[in-house]
Amino acid sequence: MLLARIVGTVVATRKDPRLVSNKLLLARPVDPKGTVEGNYLVAIDTVDAGVGETVLIVSGSSARMASGMKDTPVDACIVGIIDTIDVPE
Amino acid sequence: MQLARVIGDVVATRKDPAFEGTTLLLLQPIGSDGKDVGRPLVAVDAVGAGVGETVFFVRGKEASFPFHPTEVPTDAGVVGIVDHFSATDSTEPPIPPIRHR
């Protein structure tokens, strides 16, 4: 799973019917220290995350196992909002 | 499956209900020489591993199988704690077997 920062929202009116009433967010992966790196991705939000929060993103076919995502055409889901990352030096 | 070092703990209060009771670990994948390879990732722990341990983890939907029948939405899971491992340097040519007749 990826650590990512929410950097924006995505709105799409015309979409697969199974995606209706799901919130789309724009996320950018971060390293454990919180520095953004890599490319942007669009993920379905299942935990009411918001812009600026650090979240946990599950990708690939496992994304369909997120709550309420059965049989939906998704490959990235936000499944947690990160409180702390503890990395002993 | 891949080798990794557990480098940290991840705490999330608001999460998918299927994660309740599981531990989230921060892993740094390593190569055969024990050096870091690629980016750190978050994985669900199925074996009780902790920070500083060398583990092996599985990627993909299979990472949720240890928690069956609960469908934990994870794409990475720690499935073993490594006691020790050894590897020959892959840049060296393999030593041909000696046959005695």
N, CA and C atoms of all chains as a GROMACS GRO file, in nm:
protein
  570
    1MET      N    1   0.084  -0.119   0.000
    1MET     CA    2   0.000   0.000   0.000
    1MET      C    3   0.087   0.124   0.000
    2LEU      N    4   0.033   0.231  -0.052
    2LEU     CA    5   0.109   0.355  -0.067
    2LEU      C    6   0.071   0.455   0.041
    3LEU      N    7   0.170   0.534   0.081
    3LEU     CA    8   0.141   0.653   0.159
    3LEU      C    9   0.128   0.767   0.059
    4ALA      N   10   0.023   0.849   0.073
    4ALA     CA   11   0.004   0.958  -0.023
    4ALA      C   12  -0.058   1.078   0.045
    5ARG      N   13  -0.036   1.194  -0.015
    5ARG     CA   14  -0.096   1.318   0.033
    5ARG      C   15  -0.208   1.355  -0.062
    6ILE      N   16  -0.322   1.394  -0.008
    6ILE     CA   17  -0.433   1.438  -0.093
    6ILE      C   18  -0.404   1.581  -0.138
    7VAL      N   19  -0.400   1.600  -0.270
    7VAL     CA   20  -0.366   1.732  -0.322
    7VAL      C   21  -0.482   1.796  -0.399
    8GLY      N   22  -0.593   1.725  -0.415
    8GLY     CA   23  -0.703   1.787  -0.487
    8GLY      C   24  -0.822   1.695  -0.502
    9THR      N   25  -0.926   1.749  -0.563
    9THR     CA   26  -1.046   1.669  -0.588
    9THR      C   27  -1.064   1.653  -0.739
   10VAL      N   28  -1.136   1.550  -0.777
   10VAL     CA   29  -1.164   1.524  -0.918
   10VAL      C   30  -1.315   1.509  -0.934
   11VAL      N   31  -1.372   1.579  -1.030
   11VAL     CA   32  -1.516   1.570  -1.056
   11VAL      C   33  -1.538   1.516  -1.197
   12ALA      N   34  -1.620   1.414  -1.210
   12ALA     CA   35  -1.653   1.358  -1.341
   12ALA      C   36  -1.802   1.328  -1.344
   13THR      N   37  -1.873   1.392  -1.436
   13THR     CA   38  -2.017   1.367  -1.446
   13THR      C   39  -2.042   1.239  -1.524
   14ARG      N   40  -1.976   1.228  -1.638
   14ARG     CA   41  -1.993   1.108  -1.721
   14ARG      C   42  -1.890   1.005  -1.675
   15LYS      N   43  -1.938   0.898  -1.614
   15LYS     CA   44  -1.848   0.794  -1.566
   15LYS      C   45  -1.921   0.660  -1.562
   16ASP      N   46  -1.846   0.556  -1.536
   16ASP     CA   47  -1.907   0.424  -1.525
   16ASP      C   48  -2.017   0.429  -1.419
   17PRO      N   49  -2.134   0.371  -1.445
   17PRO     CA   50  -2.246   0.379  -1.350
   17PRO      C   51  -2.211   0.325  -1.212
   18ARG      N   52  -2.117   0.231  -1.205
   18ARG     CA   53  -2.080   0.175  -1.075
   18ARG      C   54  -1.995   0.271  -0.992
   19LEU      N   55  -1.950   0.379  -1.055
   19LEU     CA   56  -1.871   0.479  -0.982
   19LEU      C   57  -1.956   0.594  -0.931
   20VAL      N   58  -2.085   0.592  -0.966
   20VAL     CA   59  -2.173   0.700  -0.923
   20VAL      C   60  -2.180   0.704  -0.770
   21SER      N   61  -2.180   0.825  -0.717
   21SER     CA   62  -2.184   0.854  -0.574
   21SER      C   63  -2.058   0.811  -0.499
   22ASN      N   64  -1.948   0.797  -0.573
   22ASN     CA   65  -1.818   0.777  -0.509
   22ASN      C   66  -1.736   0.904  -0.525
   23LYS      N   67  -1.659   0.938  -0.422
   23LYS     CA   68  -1.577   1.059  -0.428
   23LYS      C   69  -1.440   1.027  -0.486
   24LEU      N   70  -1.398   1.109  -0.582
   24LEU     CA   71  -1.265   1.090  -0.642
   24LEU      C   72  -1.170   1.197  -0.590
   25LEU      N   73  -1.053   1.156  -0.550
   25LEU     CA   74  -0.953   1.251  -0.501
   25LEU      C   75  -0.824   1.235  -0.579
   26LEU      N   76  -0.750   1.346  -0.587
   26LEU     CA   77  -0.620   1.346  -0.653
   26LEU      C   78  -0.514   1.332  -0.544
   27ALA      N   79  -0.429   1.232  -0.556
   27ALA     CA   80  -0.330   1.206  -0.453
   27ALA      C   81  -0.190   1.200  -0.514
   28ARG      N   82  -0.093   1.226  -0.428
   28ARG     CA   83   0.046   1.217  -0.472
   28ARG      C   84   0.125   1.137  -0.367
   29PRO      N   85   0.194   1.030  -0.409
   29PRO     CA   86   0.269   0.949  -0.313
   29PRO      C   87   0.370   1.031  -0.234
   30VAL      N   88   0.389   0.995  -0.107
   30VAL     CA   89   0.489   1.060  -0.022
   30VAL      C   90   0.581   0.953   0.037
   31ASP      N   91   0.703   0.996   0.074
   31ASP     CA   92   0.792   0.904   0.145
   31ASP      C   93   0.758   0.910   0.294
   32PRO      N   94   0.816   0.821   0.376
   32PRO     CA   95   0.777   0.818   0.519
   32PRO      C   96   0.799   0.949   0.592
   33LYS      N   97   0.886   1.036   0.539
   33LYS     CA   98   0.909   1.166   0.603
   33LYS      C   99   0.805   1.269   0.559
   34GLY      N  100   0.724   1.237   0.459
   34GLY     CA  101   0.618   1.327   0.416
   34GLY      C  102   0.651   1.408   0.292
   35THR      N  103   0.766   1.382   0.231
   35THR     CA  104   0.804   1.454   0.109
   35THR      C  105   0.733   1.391  -0.012
   36VAL      N  106   0.665   1.476  -0.090
   36VAL     CA  107   0.595   1.421  -0.207
   36VAL      C  108   0.694   1.374  -0.311
   37GLU      N  109   0.660   1.267  -0.380
   37GLU     CA  110   0.747   1.213  -0.484
   37GLU      C  111   0.660   1.137  -0.584
   38GLY      N  112   0.706   1.130  -0.707
   38GLY     CA  113   0.637   1.050  -0.806
   38GLY      C  114   0.515   1.118  -0.865
   39ASN      N  115   0.437   1.039  -0.936
   39ASN     CA  116   0.328   1.093  -1.017
   39ASN      C  117   0.196   1.100  -0.941
   40TYR      N  118   0.106   1.183  -0.992
   40TYR     CA  119  -0.027   1.196  -0.935
   40TYR      C  120  -0.112   1.074  -0.967
   41LEU      N  121  -0.206   1.041  -0.880
   41LEU     CA  122  -0.302   0.938  -0.915
   41LEU      C  123  -0.440   0.973  -0.862
   42VAL      N  124  -0.540   0.919  -0.930
   42VAL     CA  125  -0.678   0.941  -0.890
   42VAL      C  126  -0.723   0.818  -0.812
   43ALA      N  127  -0.781   0.842  -0.694
   43ALA     CA  128  -0.824   0.730  -0.610
   43ALA      C  129  -0.964   0.755  -0.558
   44ILE      N  130  -1.039   0.645  -0.539
   44ILE     CA  131  -1.173   0.654  -0.480
   44ILE      C  132  -1.157   0.666  -0.328
   45ASP      N  133  -1.230   0.757  -0.268
   45ASP     CA  134  -1.221   0.778  -0.124
   45ASP      C  135  -1.330   0.700  -0.053
   46THR      N  136  -1.291   0.607   0.036
   46THR     CA  137  -1.390   0.530   0.112
   46THR      C  138  -1.390   0.567   0.260
   47VAL      N  139  -1.306   0.665   0.300
   47VAL     CA  140  -1.294   0.697   0.444
   47VAL      C  141  -1.314   0.846   0.474
   48ASP      N  142  -1.372   0.920   0.381
   48ASP     CA  143  -1.398   1.064   0.402
   48ASP      C  144  -1.270   1.144   0.426
   49ALA      N  145  -1.171   1.122   0.342
   49ALA     CA  146  -1.046   1.199   0.352
   49ALA      C  147  -1.065   1.335   0.285
   50GLY      N  148  -0.971   1.426   0.312
   50GLY     CA  149  -0.980   1.559   0.253
   50GLY      C  150  -0.844   1.610   0.210
   51VAL      N  151  -0.844   1.722   0.140
   51VAL     CA  152  -0.720   1.780   0.088
   51VAL      C  153  -0.625   1.812   0.202
   52GLY      N  154  -0.498   1.773   0.185
   52GLY     CA  155  -0.394   1.800   0.283
   52GLY      C  156  -0.366   1.683   0.375
   53GLU      N  157  -0.456   1.584   0.378
   53GLU     CA  158  -0.435   1.471   0.467
   53GLU      C  159  -0.342   1.368   0.404
   54THR      N  160  -0.271   1.294   0.492
   54THR     CA  161  -0.189   1.182   0.447
   54THR      C  162  -0.273   1.056   0.460
   55VAL      N  163  -0.279   0.980   0.354
   55VAL     CA  164  -0.370   0.865   0.351
   55VAL      C  165  -0.297   0.739   0.308
   56LEU      N  166  -0.370   0.628   0.323
   56LEU     CA  167  -0.322   0.496   0.283
   56LEU      C  168  -0.401   0.457   0.158
   57ILE      N  169  -0.330   0.424   0.051
   57ILE     CA  170  -0.396   0.388  -0.074
   57ILE      C  171  -0.364   0.244  -0.110
   58VAL      N  172  -0.469   0.168  -0.136
   58VAL     CA  173  -0.451   0.030  -0.183
   58VAL      C  174  -0.471   0.031  -0.334
   59SER      N  175  -0.382  -0.036  -0.406
   59SER     CA  176  -0.391  -0.031  -0.552
   59SER      C  177  -0.399  -0.172  -0.610
   60GLY      N  178  -0.432  -0.176  -0.737
   60GLY     CA  179  -0.449  -0.304  -0.806
   60GLY      C  180  -0.584  -0.366  -0.777
   61SER      N  181  -0.593  -0.498  -0.802
   61SER     CA  182  -0.723  -0.565  -0.786
   61SER      C  183  -0.769  -0.563  -0.640
   62SER      N  184  -0.674  -0.547  -0.546
   62SER     CA  185  -0.711  -0.540  -0.404
   62SER      C  186  -0.798  -0.420  -0.373
   63ALA      N  187  -0.794  -0.317  -0.459
   63ALA     CA  188  -0.875  -0.197  -0.436
   63ALA      C  189  -1.024  -0.231  -0.436
   64ARG      N  190  -1.060  -0.337  -0.508
   64ARG     CA  191  -1.201  -0.376  -0.514
   64ARG      C  192  -1.248  -0.439  -0.384
   65MET      N  193  -1.156  -0.473  -0.295
   65MET     CA  194  -1.194  -0.530  -0.166
   65MET      C  195  -1.224  -0.423  -0.063
   66ALA      N  196  -1.201  -0.296  -0.096
   66ALA     CA  197  -1.235  -0.188  -0.004
   66ALA      C  198  -1.386  -0.186   0.015
   67SER      N  199  -1.427  -0.129   0.128
   67SER     CA  200  -1.568  -0.128   0.165
   67SER      C  201  -1.656  -0.068   0.055
   68GLY      N  202  -1.753  -0.144   0.005
   68GLY     CA  203  -1.846  -0.096  -0.095
   68GLY      C  204  -1.795  -0.091  -0.237
   69MET      N  205  -1.676  -0.146  -0.261
   69MET     CA  206  -1.614  -0.136  -0.393
   69MET      C  207  -1.621  -0.265  -0.475
   70LYS      N  208  -1.701  -0.362  -0.426
   70LYS     CA  209  -1.709  -0.490  -0.496
   70LYS      C  210  -1.758  -0.470  -0.639
   71ASP      N  211  -1.691  -0.530  -0.735
   71ASP     CA  212  -1.728  -0.527  -0.877
   71ASP      C  213  -1.728  -0.387  -0.938
   72THR      N  214  -1.658  -0.292  -0.878
   72THR     CA  215  -1.648  -0.160  -0.940
   72THR      C  216  -1.515  -0.149  -1.014
   73PRO      N  217  -1.512  -0.073  -1.124
   73PRO     CA  218  -1.388  -0.063  -1.203
   73PRO      C  219  -1.289   0.036  -1.141
   74VAL      N  220  -1.220  -0.007  -1.035
   74VAL     CA  221  -1.123   0.080  -0.968
   74VAL      C  222  -0.990   0.006  -0.953
   75ASP      N  223  -0.882   0.082  -0.950
   75ASP     CA  224  -0.752   0.023  -0.920
   75ASP      C  225  -0.677   0.100  -0.811
   76ALA      N  226  -0.744   0.197  -0.748
   76ALA     CA  227  -0.682   0.269  -0.636
   76ALA      C  228  -0.791   0.319  -0.544
   77CYS      N  229  -0.780   0.282  -0.417
   77CYS     CA  230  -0.880   0.324  -0.318
   77CYS      C  231  -0.809   0.376  -0.193
   78ILE      N  232  -0.864   0.486  -0.139
   78ILE     CA  233  -0.813   0.538  -0.012
   78ILE      C  234  -0.883   0.461   0.099
   79VAL      N  235  -0.806   0.386   0.180
   79VAL     CA  236  -0.866   0.300   0.281
   79VAL      C  237  -0.828   0.340   0.424
   80GLY      N  238  -0.750   0.445   0.440
   80GLY     CA  239  -0.715   0.489   0.576
   80GLY      C  240  -0.660   0.629   0.577
   81ILE      N  241  -0.683   0.699   0.690
   81ILE     CA  242  -0.623   0.831   0.709
   81ILE      C  243  -0.512   0.815   0.813
   82ILE      N  244  -0.391   0.852   0.775
   82ILE     CA  245  -0.274   0.827   0.861
   82ILE      C  246  -0.270   0.927   0.977
   83ASP      N  247  -0.260   0.873   1.100
   83ASP     CA  248  -0.238   0.958   1.217
   83ASP      C  249  -0.088   0.983   1.235
   84THR      N  250  -0.013   0.874   1.248
   84THR     CA  251   0.131   0.887   1.268
   84THR      C  252   0.206   0.778   1.193
   85ILE      N  253   0.330   0.811   1.156
   85ILE     CA  254   0.423   0.713   1.101
   85ILE      C  255   0.544   0.716   1.194
   86ASP      N  256   0.570   0.604   1.260
   86ASP     CA  257   0.680   0.598   1.356
   86ASP      C  258   0.797   0.522   1.295
   87VAL      N  259   0.904   0.594   1.265
   87VAL     CA  260   1.024   0.533   1.207
   87VAL      C  261   1.142   0.558   1.301
   88PRO      N  262   1.178   0.461   1.386
   88PRO     CA  263   1.293   0.481   1.475
   88PRO      C  264   1.421   0.493   1.394
   89GLU      N  265   1.505   0.590   1.429
   89GLU     CA  266   1.631   0.610   1.353
   89GLU      C  267   1.739   0.515   1.401
   90MET      N  268   0.718  -1.341  -0.379
   90MET     CA  269   0.742  -1.279  -0.248
   90MET      C  270   0.875  -1.207  -0.249
   91GLN      N  271   0.889  -1.111  -0.164
   91GLN     CA  272   1.009  -1.028  -0.160
   91GLN      C  273   1.060  -1.013  -0.018
   92LEU      N  274   1.190  -0.991  -0.006
   92LEU     CA  275   1.249  -0.965   0.125
   92LEU      C  276   1.237  -0.817   0.156
   93ALA      N  277   1.218  -0.786   0.284
   93ALA     CA  278   1.211  -0.646   0.325
   93ALA      C  279   1.254  -0.632   0.470
   94ARG      N  280   1.287  -0.510   0.507
   94ARG     CA  281   1.317  -0.478   0.646
   94ARG      C  282   1.202  -0.396   0.700
   95VAL      N  283   1.156  -0.427   0.821
   95VAL     CA  284   1.050  -0.346   0.882
   95VAL      C  285   1.116  -0.220   0.938
   96ILE      N  286   1.075  -0.103   0.886
   96ILE     CA  287   1.141   0.021   0.929
   96ILE      C  288   1.049   0.110   1.012
   97GLY      N  289   0.922   0.074   1.026
   97GLY     CA  290   0.836   0.161   1.106
   97GLY      C  291   0.695   0.108   1.124
   98ASP      N  292   0.621   0.178   1.209
   98ASP     CA  293   0.479   0.148   1.234
   98ASP      C  294   0.395   0.259   1.175
   99VAL      N  295   0.277   0.223   1.124
   99VAL     CA  296   0.184   0.321   1.070
   99VAL      C  297   0.055   0.312   1.151
  100VAL      N  298   0.008   0.426   1.197
  100VAL     CA  299  -0.114   0.430   1.278
  100VAL      C  300  -0.222   0.507   1.203
  101ALA      N  301  -0.340   0.447   1.191
  101ALA     CA  302  -0.454   0.514   1.129
  101ALA      C  303  -0.580   0.482   1.210
  102THR      N  304  -0.644   0.585   1.262
  102THR     CA  305  -0.768   0.563   1.338
  102THR      C  306  -0.885   0.543   1.243
  103ARG      N  307  -0.895   0.636   1.146
  103ARG     CA  308  -1.003   0.627   1.046
  103ARG      C  309  -0.954   0.536   0.935
  104LYS      N  310  -1.013   0.419   0.923
  104LYS     CA  311  -0.970   0.324   0.821
  104LYS      C  312  -1.084   0.231   0.783
  105ASP      N  313  -1.064   0.157   0.678
  105ASP     CA  314  -1.162   0.058   0.635
  105ASP      C  315  -1.188  -0.038   0.753
  106PRO      N  316  -1.317  -0.068   0.782
  106PRO     CA  317  -1.349  -0.152   0.900
  106PRO      C  318  -1.277  -0.287   0.899
  107ALA      N  319  -1.244  -0.338   0.780
  107ALA     CA  320  -1.178  -0.468   0.773
  107ALA      C  321  -1.036  -0.466   0.829
  108PHE      N  322  -0.980  -0.346   0.848
  108PHE     CA  323  -0.845  -0.334   0.904
  108PHE      C  324  -0.844  -0.344   1.056
  109GLU      N  325  -0.963  -0.338   1.120
  109GLU     CA  326  -0.968  -0.341   1.267
  109GLU      C  327  -0.893  -0.462   1.321
  110GLY      N  328  -0.804  -0.436   1.416
  110GLY     CA  329  -0.730  -0.545   1.479
  110GLY      C  330  -0.603  -0.586   1.406
  111THR      N  331  -0.578  -0.528   1.291
  111THR     CA  332  -0.454  -0.562   1.219
  111THR      C  333  -0.347  -0.456   1.247
  112THR      N  334  -0.222  -0.491   1.221
  112THR     CA  335  -0.110  -0.400   1.237
  112THR      C  336  -0.059  -0.358   1.100
  113LEU      N  337  -0.035  -0.229   1.084
  113LEU     CA  338   0.022  -0.178   0.959
  113LEU      C  339   0.171  -0.150   0.981
  114LEU      N  340   0.254  -0.204   0.894
  114LEU     CA  341   0.398  -0.187   0.906
  114LEU      C  342   0.454  -0.115   0.784
  115LEU      N  343   0.558  -0.038   0.807
  115LEU     CA  344   0.629   0.028   0.698
  115LEU      C  345   0.748  -0.061   0.660
  116LEU      N  346   0.752  -0.103   0.534
  116LEU     CA  347   0.857  -0.193   0.488
  116LEU      C  348   0.949  -0.125   0.389
  117GLN      N  349   1.077  -0.159   0.398
  117GLN     CA  350   1.173  -0.118   0.295
  117GLN      C  351   1.222  -0.246   0.227
  118PRO      N  352   1.181  -0.267   0.100
  118PRO     CA  353   1.230  -0.386   0.030
  118PRO      C  354   1.382  -0.387   0.022
  119ILE      N  355   1.441  -0.506   0.034
  119ILE     CA  356   1.586  -0.520   0.026
  119ILE      C  357   1.625  -0.623  -0.079
  120GLY      N  358   1.750  -0.616  -0.122
  120GLY     CA  359   1.802  -0.713  -0.218
  120GLY      C  360   1.874  -0.826  -0.148
  121SER      N  361   1.939  -0.912  -0.226
  121SER     CA  362   2.006  -1.028  -0.169
  121SER      C  363   2.125  -0.988  -0.083
  122ASP      N  364   2.178  -0.866  -0.102
  122ASP     CA  365   2.290  -0.818  -0.022
  122ASP      C  366   2.243  -0.742   0.102
  123GLY      N  367   2.111  -0.736   0.122
  123GLY     CA  368   2.056  -0.666   0.238
  123GLY      C  369   2.042  -0.517   0.220
  124LYS      N  370   2.079  -0.467   0.101
  124LYS     CA  371   2.069  -0.322   0.078
  124LYS      C  372   1.929  -0.284   0.027
  125ASP      N  373   1.891  -0.159   0.054
  125ASP     CA  374   1.759  -0.111   0.015
  125ASP      C  375   1.739  -0.116  -0.137
  126VAL      N  376   1.620  -0.158  -0.177
  126VAL     CA  377   1.582  -0.161  -0.319
  126VAL      C  378   1.444  -0.098  -0.331
  127GLY      N  379   1.434   0.011  -0.404
  127GLY     CA  380   1.303   0.072  -0.429
  127GLY      C  381   1.248   0.150  -0.310
  128ARG      N  382   1.121   0.187  -0.326
  128ARG     CA  383   1.055   0.273  -0.228
  128ARG      C  384   0.996   0.195  -0.112
  129PRO      N  385   0.987   0.259   0.007
  129PRO     CA  386   0.916   0.195   0.118
  129PRO      C  387   0.767   0.182   0.086
  130LEU      N  388   0.703   0.084   0.151
  130LEU     CA  389   0.559   0.066   0.131
  130LEU      C  390   0.495   0.023   0.263
  131VAL      N  391   0.363   0.033   0.267
  131VAL     CA  392   0.289  -0.008   0.386
  131VAL      C  393   0.228  -0.145   0.362
  132ALA      N  394   0.241  -0.235   0.460
  132ALA     CA  395   0.187  -0.369   0.447
  132ALA      C  396   0.115  -0.408   0.576
  133VAL      N  397   0.017  -0.498   0.561
  133VAL     CA  398  -0.054  -0.552   0.677
  133VAL      C  399   0.028  -0.668   0.732
  134ASP      N  400   0.036  -0.678   0.864
  134ASP     CA  401   0.116  -0.781   0.927
  134ASP      C  402   0.030  -0.902   0.962
  135ALA      N  403   0.070  -1.021   0.916
  135ALA     CA  404  -0.005  -1.143   0.947
  135ALA      C  405   0.072  -1.236   1.040
  136VAL      N  406   0.193  -1.198   1.081
  136VAL     CA  407   0.276  -1.290   1.158
  136VAL      C  408   0.331  -1.231   1.288
  137GLY      N  409   0.301  -1.107   1.318
  137GLY     CA  410   0.352  -1.047   1.442
  137GLY      C  411   0.494  -0.994   1.430
  138ALA      N  412   0.530  -0.941   1.315
  138ALA     CA  413   0.664  -0.886   1.296
  138ALA      C  414   0.674  -0.747   1.360
  139GLY      N  415   0.799  -0.703   1.382
  139GLY     CA  416   0.820  -0.572   1.444
  139GLY      C  417   0.936  -0.499   1.380
  140VAL      N  418   0.952  -0.373   1.422
  140VAL     CA  419   1.055  -0.287   1.364
  140VAL      C  420   1.193  -0.350   1.384
  141GLY      N  421   1.272  -0.349   1.276
  141GLY     CA  422   1.409  -0.400   1.280
  141GLY      C  423   1.422  -0.542   1.226
  142GLU      N  424   1.309  -0.612   1.212
  142GLU     CA  425   1.316  -0.750   1.166
  142GLU      C  426   1.318  -0.758   1.013
  143THR      N  427   1.382  -0.864   0.964
  143THR     CA  428   1.377  -0.893   0.821
  143THR      C  429   1.261  -0.987   0.797
  144VAL      N  430   1.181  -0.955   0.698
  144VAL     CA  431   1.059  -1.033   0.672
  144VAL      C  432   1.048  -1.063   0.523
  145PHE      N  433   0.956  -1.151   0.488
  145PHE     CA  434   0.917  -1.157   0.348
  145PHE      C  435   0.770  -1.128   0.337
  146PHE      N  436   0.736  -1.060   0.226
  146PHE     CA  437   0.598  -1.016   0.210
  146PHE      C  438   0.548  -1.052   0.072
  147VAL      N  439   0.416  -1.060   0.061
  147VAL     CA  440   0.352  -1.095  -0.065
  147VAL      C  441   0.277  -0.973  -0.117
  148ARG      N  442   0.282  -0.955  -0.248
  148ARG     CA  443   0.212  -0.843  -0.312
  148ARG      C  444   0.085  -0.893  -0.379
  149GLY      N  445  -0.011  -0.806  -0.393
  149GLY     CA  446  -0.133  -0.839  -0.466
  149GLY      C  447  -0.245  -0.881  -0.372
  150LYS      N  448  -0.354  -0.927  -0.434
  150LYS     CA  449  -0.474  -0.965  -0.360
  150LYS      C  450  -0.446  -1.075  -0.257
  151GLU      N  451  -0.345  -1.158  -0.287
  151GLU     CA  452  -0.310  -1.270  -0.199
  151GLU      C  453  -0.269  -1.223  -0.059
  152ALA      N  454  -0.231  -1.096  -0.048
  152ALA     CA  455  -0.189  -1.042   0.082
  152ALA      C  456  -0.302  -1.046   0.184
  153SER      N  457  -0.426  -1.055   0.138
  153SER     CA  458  -0.540  -1.058   0.231
  153SER      C  459  -0.577  -1.201   0.272
  154PHE      N  460  -0.521  -1.302   0.208
  154PHE     CA  461  -0.560  -1.441   0.234
  154PHE      C  462  -0.538  -1.486   0.379
  155PRO      N  463  -0.430  -1.442   0.447
  155PRO     CA  464  -0.415  -1.486   0.587
  155PRO      C  465  -0.532  -1.447   0.676
  156PHE      N  466  -0.611  -1.348   0.635
  156PHE     CA  467  -0.721  -1.300   0.719
  156PHE      C  468  -0.855  -1.357   0.677
  157HIS      N  469  -0.854  -1.451   0.582
  157HIS     CA  470  -0.976  -1.515   0.534
  157HIS      C  471  -1.061  -1.564   0.652
  158PRO      N  472  -1.193  -1.546   0.653
  158PRO     CA  473  -1.277  -1.496   0.544
  158PRO      C  474  -1.292  -1.344   0.540
  159THR      N  475  -1.228  -1.270   0.631
  159THR     CA  476  -1.237  -1.124   0.624
  159THR      C  477  -1.162  -1.076   0.500
  160GLU      N  478  -1.224  -0.987   0.423
  160GLU     CA  479  -1.158  -0.934   0.304
  160GLU      C  480  -1.087  -0.804   0.338
  161VAL      N  481  -0.964  -0.814   0.382
  161VAL     CA  482  -0.886  -0.696   0.416
  161VAL      C  483  -0.836  -0.631   0.287
  162PRO      N  484  -0.871  -0.503   0.264
  162PRO     CA  485  -0.832  -0.440   0.138
  162PRO      C  486  -0.686  -0.401   0.136
  163THR      N  487  -0.598  -0.497   0.116
  163THR     CA  488  -0.455  -0.469   0.113
  163THR      C  489  -0.392  -0.529  -0.012
  164ASP      N  490  -0.285  -0.465  -0.060
  164ASP     CA  491  -0.211  -0.519  -0.173
  164ASP      C  492  -0.071  -0.563  -0.132
  165ALA      N  493  -0.042  -0.558   0.000
  165ALA     CA  494   0.087  -0.605   0.049
  165ALA      C  495   0.069  -0.659   0.190
  166GLY      N  496   0.130  -0.775   0.217
  166GLY     CA  497   0.115  -0.834   0.349
  166GLY      C  498   0.240  -0.910   0.390
  167VAL      N  499   0.280  -0.893   0.517
  167VAL     CA  500   0.395  -0.966   0.571
  167VAL      C  501   0.347  -1.106   0.605
  168VAL      N  502   0.412  -1.209   0.547
  168VAL     CA  503   0.368  -1.346   0.571
  168VAL      C  504   0.476  -1.432   0.636
  169GLY      N  505   0.595  -1.375   0.661
  169GLY     CA  506   0.697  -1.455   0.728
  169GLY      C  507   0.807  -1.368   0.785
  170ILE      N  508   0.864  -1.413   0.899
  170ILE     CA  509   0.979  -1.345   0.957
  170ILE      C  510   1.102  -1.428   0.922
  171VAL      N  511   1.202  -1.363   0.862
  171VAL     CA  512   1.321  -1.434   0.815
  171VAL      C  513   1.418  -1.452   0.932
  172ASP      N  514   1.458  -1.579   0.957
  172ASP     CA  515   1.560  -1.605   1.060
  172ASP      C  516   1.697  -1.569   1.003
  173HIS      N  517   1.728  -1.624   0.886
  173HIS     CA  518   1.852  -1.588   0.817
  173HIS      C  519   1.837  -1.626   0.671
  174PHE      N  520   1.916  -1.562   0.588
  174PHE     CA  521   1.916  -1.602   0.448
  174PHE      C  522   2.056  -1.585   0.393
  175SER      N  523   2.085  -1.660   0.288
  175SER     CA  524   2.215  -1.646   0.224
  175SER      C  525   2.192  -1.643   0.074
  176ALA      N  526   2.279  -1.574   0.003
  176ALA     CA  527   2.265  -1.565  -0.142
  176ALA      C  528   2.404  -1.554  -0.201
  177THR      N  529   2.422  -1.621  -0.317
  177THR     CA  530   2.549  -1.606  -0.388
  177THR      C  531   2.539  -1.482  -0.474
  178ASP      N  532   2.650  -1.419  -0.500
  178ASP     CA  533   2.652  -1.300  -0.584
  178ASP      C  534   2.612  -1.338  -0.726
  179SER      N  535   2.502  -1.281  -0.773
  179SER     CA  536   2.448  -1.321  -0.903
  179SER      C  537   2.538  -1.281  -1.019
  180THR      N  538   2.636  -1.191  -0.994
  180THR     CA  539   2.725  -1.150  -1.105
  180THR      C  540   2.832  -1.254  -1.132
  181GLU      N  541   2.854  -1.345  -1.036
  181GLU     CA  542   2.954  -1.450  -1.057
  181GLU      C  543   2.892  -1.564  -1.136
  182PRO      N  544   2.971  -1.627  -1.224
  182PRO     CA  545   2.915  -1.741  -1.298
  182PRO      C  546   2.890  -1.858  -1.203
  183PRO      N  547   2.784  -1.937  -1.229
  183PRO     CA  548   2.756  -2.049  -1.141
  183PRO      C  549   2.868  -2.152  -1.144
  184ILE      N  550   2.893  -2.216  -1.031
  184ILE     CA  551   2.998  -2.318  -1.024
  184ILE      C  552   2.939  -2.448  -1.079
  185PRO      N  553   3.003  -2.506  -1.182
  185PRO     CA  554   2.945  -2.630  -1.238
  185PRO      C  555   2.963  -2.745  -1.140
  186PRO      N  556   2.862  -2.834  -1.134
  186PRO     CA  557   2.874  -2.947  -1.041
  186PRO      C  558   2.986  -3.041  -1.083
  187ILE      N  559   3.057  -3.099  -0.988
  187ILE     CA  560   3.165  -3.194  -1.017
  187ILE      C  561   3.107  -3.334  -1.006
  188ARG      N  562   3.122  -3.410  -1.113
  188ARG     CA  563   3.069  -3.548  -1.113
  188ARG      C  564   3.185  -3.645  -1.097
  189HIS      N  565   3.174  -3.736  -1.003
  189HIS     CA  566   3.275  -3.841  -0.985
  189HIS      C  567   3.222  -3.970  -1.045
  190ARG      N  568   3.304  -4.035  -1.128
  190ARG     CA  569   3.259  -4.160  -1.189
  190ARG      C  570   3.332  -4.277  -1.127
   0.00000   0.00000   0.00000
